[in-house]
Amino acid sequence: MGGRLDDWQGFEEVYRETSVPVLRFLRRRLPGQLAEDALSEVYLTAWRRRLEVRGEYLPWLYGIARLVAANALRSAGRAYRLRELMLATAEDRPGAAAEDGAMGRIAAVEALDRMPDKDREALILVAWDGLGTRQAAQVAGCGVAAFSVRLHRARRRLEDLLAEDEGNGTERGSDDGYERGTGEGTALGARSGRRGVRGAGPGGA
């Protein structure tokens, strides 16, 4: 990535190189216009915090986008189910991770909706956003070792939920796209937002 963030010309170059993947990242977490609005906030925040960047620009920008999206959902006062966002952005998904095939199944998406926030996020960063473990850890604001443990735990929980649902023969959820109150990590939005976002930028583990 050729541009530098410490001058305006370099920042514009970074924007041209990263704005499309950052918008796709936002669209996997926010619907339509909210994602477009959030993109501007991401780069305004990045400009204000440009001297803080360490390492690759794109994971750093994803870390900002992650919390901008959480703030936008909290302000919107509603939650968007993972299934709703996945169907809307299917064409944006990157290449395969180990569990990518399962992620494409509606049953897996319904199971993810019932997982704790951090476990669900770990799977989404790797399987949906196509990030490696080191990049995903940077986005999540934690160390690589801690993220690897979280990802392993999340994969096990997803497998257990899928096996449980298959055993029960249960089709969960409805199609209204709103929060259903069926678990700790029910949907992307209001539940997660209440836990507090301290500002735009990579957060704590």
C-alpha positions as CSV (number, residue, x, y, z in Angstrom):
1,M,0.0,0.0,0.0
2,G,1.8,3.1,-1.3
3,G,0.3,6.0,0.6
4,R,1.2,7.4,4.0
5,L,-1.2,8.8,6.5
6,D,0.9,11.7,7.8
7,D,0.1,14.0,4.9
8,W,-3.1,14.7,3.1
9,Q,-1.9,13.5,-0.3
10,G,-0.7,10.2,1.1
11,F,-4.0,9.9,3.1
12,E,-6.0,10.3,-0.1
13,E,-4.0,7.6,-1.8
14,V,-4.7,5.2,1.2
15,Y,-8.4,6.1,0.9
16,R,-8.4,5.2,-2.8
17,E,-6.8,1.9,-2.1
18,T,-8.8,0.9,1.0
19,S,-12.3,2.5,0.7
20,V,-13.9,-0.3,-1.3
21,P,-12.9,-3.1,1.1
22,V,-13.7,-1.0,4.1
23,L,-17.2,-0.3,2.7
24,R,-17.7,-4.0,2.1
25,F,-16.6,-4.6,5.7
26,L,-19.2,-2.1,6.9
27,R,-21.9,-3.5,4.6
28,R,-21.5,-6.9,6.3
29,R,-22.4,-5.2,9.6
30,L,-24.8,-2.4,8.5
31,P,-27.6,-2.1,6.0
32,G,-27.3,0.2,2.9
33,Q,-27.3,3.9,3.8
34,L,-25.9,3.3,7.3
35,A,-22.8,1.7,5.8
36,E,-22.3,4.6,3.4
37,D,-22.6,7.1,6.3
38,A,-20.3,5.1,8.5
39,L,-17.6,5.0,5.8
40,S,-17.1,8.8,6.1
41,E,-16.9,8.5,9.9
42,V,-14.2,5.8,9.6
43,Y,-11.9,8.0,7.5
44,L,-12.6,11.1,9.6
45,T,-11.5,9.1,12.6
46,A,-8.5,7.6,10.8
47,W,-7.3,11.1,9.8
48,R,-7.6,12.3,13.4
49,R,-5.7,9.2,14.7
50,R,-3.3,8.9,11.7
51,L,-0.2,9.1,13.9
52,E,-1.4,6.0,15.9
53,V,-1.3,3.5,13.1
54,R,1.1,0.6,13.5
55,G,1.5,-2.2,10.9
56,E,-0.9,-2.6,7.9
57,Y,-3.4,0.1,7.2
58,L,-6.3,-2.1,6.3
59,P,-6.7,-4.1,9.5
60,W,-6.3,-0.8,11.4
61,L,-9.1,0.7,9.4
62,Y,-11.2,-2.4,9.9
63,G,-10.7,-1.9,13.7
64,I,-12.0,1.6,13.4
65,A,-14.9,0.5,11.2
66,R,-15.8,-2.3,13.7
67,L,-16.5,0.2,16.4
68,V,-18.0,2.9,14.1
69,A,-20.5,0.2,13.0
70,A,-21.3,-0.7,16.7
71,N,-22.0,3.0,17.4
72,A,-24.2,3.3,14.3
73,L,-26.3,0.3,15.3
74,R,-26.6,1.5,18.9
75,S,-27.8,4.9,17.6
76,A,-30.2,3.3,15.1
77,G,-31.9,1.6,18.1
78,R,-32.4,-1.7,16.3
79,A,-30.6,-5.0,15.6
80,Y,-30.0,-6.6,12.3
81,R,-29.9,-10.4,12.2
82,L,-26.8,-11.9,10.7
83,R,-28.9,-13.8,8.1
84,E,-30.3,-10.5,6.9
85,L,-26.9,-8.9,6.3
86,M,-25.4,-12.1,4.9
87,L,-28.0,-12.4,2.2
88,A,-27.7,-8.7,1.3
89,T,-23.9,-8.9,0.9
90,A,-23.4,-12.4,-0.5
91,E,-21.5,-11.1,-3.5
92,D,-19.0,-9.3,-1.3
93,R,-17.7,-12.3,0.6
94,P,-14.0,-13.2,0.1
95,G,-12.5,-16.7,-0.3
96,A,-12.8,-19.7,1.8
97,A,-11.7,-20.4,5.4
98,A,-12.0,-23.7,7.1
99,E,-15.6,-23.2,8.1
100,D,-16.6,-21.1,5.2
101,G,-18.9,-23.8,3.7
102,A,-20.8,-24.0,7.0
103,M,-21.1,-20.2,7.2
104,G,-23.0,-20.2,3.9
105,R,-25.7,-22.4,5.4
106,I,-28.8,-20.7,6.9
107,A,-28.6,-23.2,9.8
108,A,-25.1,-22.0,10.7
109,V,-26.1,-18.3,10.5
110,E,-29.0,-19.0,12.9
111,A,-26.5,-20.7,15.2
112,L,-24.1,-17.8,15.0
113,D,-27.0,-15.5,16.0
114,R,-27.1,-17.3,19.3
115,M,-23.4,-17.2,20.1
116,P,-21.7,-14.8,22.5
117,D,-20.6,-11.6,20.8
118,K,-16.8,-12.2,20.9
119,D,-17.1,-15.8,19.6
120,R,-19.4,-14.8,16.8
121,E,-17.1,-11.9,15.8
122,A,-14.1,-14.2,15.7
123,L,-15.8,-16.5,13.2
124,I,-17.1,-13.6,11.1
125,L,-13.7,-11.9,10.9
126,V,-12.0,-15.1,9.6
127,A,-14.8,-16.8,7.6
128,W,-16.8,-13.8,6.4
129,D,-14.2,-11.1,6.1
130,G,-11.4,-13.5,5.0
131,L,-8.8,-12.3,7.4
132,G,-5.9,-14.3,8.7
133,T,-5.5,-14.8,12.5
134,R,-2.9,-12.0,12.9
135,Q,-5.0,-9.5,11.0
136,A,-8.2,-10.5,12.7
137,A,-6.6,-10.1,16.1
138,Q,-5.6,-6.6,15.2
139,V,-9.1,-5.8,14.2
140,A,-10.5,-7.3,17.4
141,G,-8.0,-5.4,19.5
142,C,-6.4,-8.4,21.1
143,G,-3.2,-10.4,20.9
144,V,-2.8,-13.2,18.3
145,A,-2.6,-15.9,21.0
146,A,-5.8,-14.7,22.7
147,F,-7.6,-14.5,19.4
148,S,-6.5,-18.0,18.4
149,V,-8.0,-19.3,21.6
150,R,-11.2,-17.4,21.0
151,L,-11.4,-18.7,17.4
152,H,-10.9,-22.3,18.5
153,R,-13.6,-21.9,21.2
154,A,-15.9,-20.3,18.7
155,R,-15.5,-23.1,16.2
156,R,-16.2,-25.7,18.8
157,R,-19.4,-23.8,19.9
158,L,-20.6,-23.4,16.4
159,E,-20.1,-27.2,15.8
160,D,-22.0,-28.0,19.0
161,L,-24.9,-25.7,18.1
162,L,-25.2,-27.1,14.6
163,A,-25.1,-30.7,16.0
164,E,-27.7,-29.7,18.6
165,D,-30.0,-28.1,16.0
166,E,-29.6,-31.1,13.6
167,G,-30.4,-33.5,16.5
168,N,-33.5,-31.5,17.4
169,G,-34.6,-31.0,13.8
170,T,-35.2,-27.3,14.6
171,E,-35.4,-24.4,12.2
172,R,-34.9,-21.3,14.4
173,G,-35.8,-17.7,13.9
174,S,-38.1,-15.6,11.7
175,D,-37.6,-13.4,8.7
176,D,-38.4,-10.0,10.2
177,G,-34.7,-9.1,10.7
178,Y,-35.2,-7.9,14.2
179,E,-33.7,-9.0,17.5
180,R,-35.3,-12.2,18.7
181,G,-34.0,-12.5,22.3
182,T,-32.9,-16.1,22.0
183,G,-29.4,-15.9,23.3
184,E,-26.5,-13.7,24.5
185,G,-25.4,-12.9,21.0
186,T,-28.8,-12.7,19.3
187,A,-28.2,-10.1,16.6
188,L,-25.8,-7.4,15.5
189,G,-27.1,-4.2,17.0
190,A,-28.8,-3.0,20.1
191,R,-27.8,-5.8,22.5
192,S,-24.1,-5.6,21.6
193,G,-24.2,-1.8,21.6
194,R,-25.4,-1.5,25.2
195,R,-22.1,-2.9,26.4
196,G,-20.5,0.4,25.5
197,V,-18.1,1.7,22.8
198,R,-15.5,4.0,24.1
199,G,-14.7,5.6,20.8
200,A,-13.6,4.7,17.2
201,G,-10.6,2.6,17.0
202,P,-9.5,-1.0,17.9
203,G,-11.1,-2.0,21.2
204,G,-10.2,-4.3,24.0
205,A,-10.3,-8.1,23.8
